Amino acid sequence: MESKKIDGGCSPAKKGIISFLAAGLIGCVIFGVLFAGIGARWLLGTAITFGMCAYHMIIRLLAPVMLSAVFHRKYNARSRWFRQKSWESKLYHFLRVKKWKAKAMTYDPREFSLKIHTVEEVINNMCHAEAVHELIMVLSFTSLFFAIPFGSFEVFLITAVFAAAVDGGFVLIQRYNRPRLILLAEQKKGRGR
């Protein structure tokens, strides 16, 4: 499912990330200043919560840039890493991925449009999207280092697990959809011979 475009090309997902980032930064600064002036512990907790919101949005913006710099958006969808494992179809059935995948927002729906891209290009974009979400899952746990100066390790762990789980859902969608497109690409190649 493609997300509707708003504001001259900004998808709801992209707008949401930017809004959460801005709110997180503003909230962190406001409650941090209030904590410095008043000293109430709950103000520090609130500043940290807003800061973690901003952090998780920042890694969502940086991960695709980092991977593009390393891999230049060129992936081998048939490699062992991206190939669907034998047990995955049972997992997707158990999690009912087919029922909820269309409700997920897409950061840039144009990347998955067969009207704009060839099947092979969409497959490559799916690999990039999967890799981005996997990197975000890993980076989500780097937030645990914030527990060193601030304490409350449990809070940082809960937010890291939740953030990683959200991105894990997007990984599942890419891995669920890609084999169907690979099959389509191979059928097209077979007809072209």
N, C-alpha and C positions, 0 to 999 in steps of 0.2 A: 504494500500500500504506500502510495506516495503522499507525503504531507503537503498540505496546501501552502503555497507561497504567500508571504505577507510582506508588507513594507518593501516593495521593489526587489524581492528575491530572498529575503531573510526568512528561513523556515521557522516554524514555532519552536523547534528544538534549539536552533541557534540563538533565537531571541531569548529563550528561557535560560540558556547557559550564561549569556551576557547579563541578563537581569539578575540572576542569582549571584554572579560574580560581583556586580556593583553593590547589591544589597549586602553581601557578605563583607566586602571591604568597608562600606560605610558603617555597618553595624559594629564591626570589630573596632574601628577607630572611635566611634561614639562611646561604646561601652568600656573600651580601654581607657579613654580619658576620664569617664565617670568613675571607674575603679581607682584610677590614680588620685582623683580628688577626694572621693568618699571612702574608699577602702572596703566597701561591702563585698564579701566573697562572691555573692551571686552575680555581681557585675562582671567579675573576672570570668566566671563560668559562661556568662552570656557572650562576652567578647570572644572567648575561645570558640564557642559554638559558631558565631558568625565568621570567625577566621577560618574554621575548618570548612565551612560552606564555600568560602572564597577559594581555599586551597583545592578542594575537589573540583571546582569549576576551572581553575587554572590548569590543572593537569589534563582536563578534557580538551582544552585549547592547545596545549603544548604537545601532547602525544602525537597527533597527526603530523605536526611540523617535524618532530624528532624522527619519526619513521620515514617520512618523505626524504629527509636529509640523508638517512642511511641507505634506504632501499630504492630511492628515486621512484617510488610507486610502481615498481616492477616485481611481480611475485610469480611463483610457479604454483598454480592451483593444484597441480597434480603431484606436488611434492608430498613427502610423508607427513609433514606438519599440517598441511591443509586438507589432506585426504580424509574422508569420513571413515571412522573406525567401524568395525563390525557391530559393536555394541551400541553405537550412537542412535540408530533408528528406534531401538527399544526405549532408550531414554527420552527421545523426542515424543514418542507415543505416550509414555508415562506422564511426561510434563505437559502434554497437550499443546505443544508448540504451534501446531497448525491452527488451533483455535484463537490464540492470542497474538500471534506474530504480526498480523495486519494492523493491530491497534498500537503498535510501537511507533514512536515518532522517528523520523529519519532526519539526520543532521543536514544532508544535502541530497534530496531526492533525485536530482539530475544525475548523480553518480550511478544510479541503478536503472536509468531509463533506457530501454531498448530503442526508443525513438531517436535518441541522441547518440548512443554508443552501440558498438557491435556487441555480440554476445560475449566474445573473448574479453573485451574491455570491461564489461559489467562484471564478469567473473573476476578479473584482476582487481576491480574496485571493491568487490566483496571480500577478497583476501586482505586488501588494505584495511577495510573497515574492521574485519575480525582482528587483525594484528593491533590496530589502534585500541580496540576495547580490551584486548588481552594486556597490552602495556598499561592501560589505565588501571586494570585490576591489580597489577603489581605495584604501580605507583600509589594506589590507594593505601597500601600498607606502610608506605614511607611516612605517612602521617603519624605513625606510632612514635616516631622520634620526637614529636612535640610533647609527648608525655614526660620526657626527661626534664625540661624546665618547668612544666606546668602541673605534673602529676596527673591523676585521674586516668590512668592507663586504660581502665575498663571503658571509659567514654570514647577514647580514641580508637580502641579496638572495635567497639560496636559500630561506630561510624565508618571505619575502614571495611568491615565485613559487609555492611549494608551497601556501601558504594561499589564494592567489588561484585556483589550479587547483582546489582542493577546492570553493570556492564557485562556480567556473565550472561544475562538474558539476551543481550545484543549479539554476543558471540554465538549463542545457540541459534539465533535466527539466521546468521550468515552461514553457519555450518549446515543448517537444515535446508536452506534454499540453494546453495551452490551446487550440490550434486545434480540437481534437476537441470540447471543451466549448462553444466558440463556435458550432460547427456544430450541436450539440445545442440550444443556446439559440435559434438561428435557426429550427430545425425546429419547436420548441415555439411560437415566435411565429407561424410560418406556419400551424400547426394552429389557433391561437387566433383567427385572422381569420375 
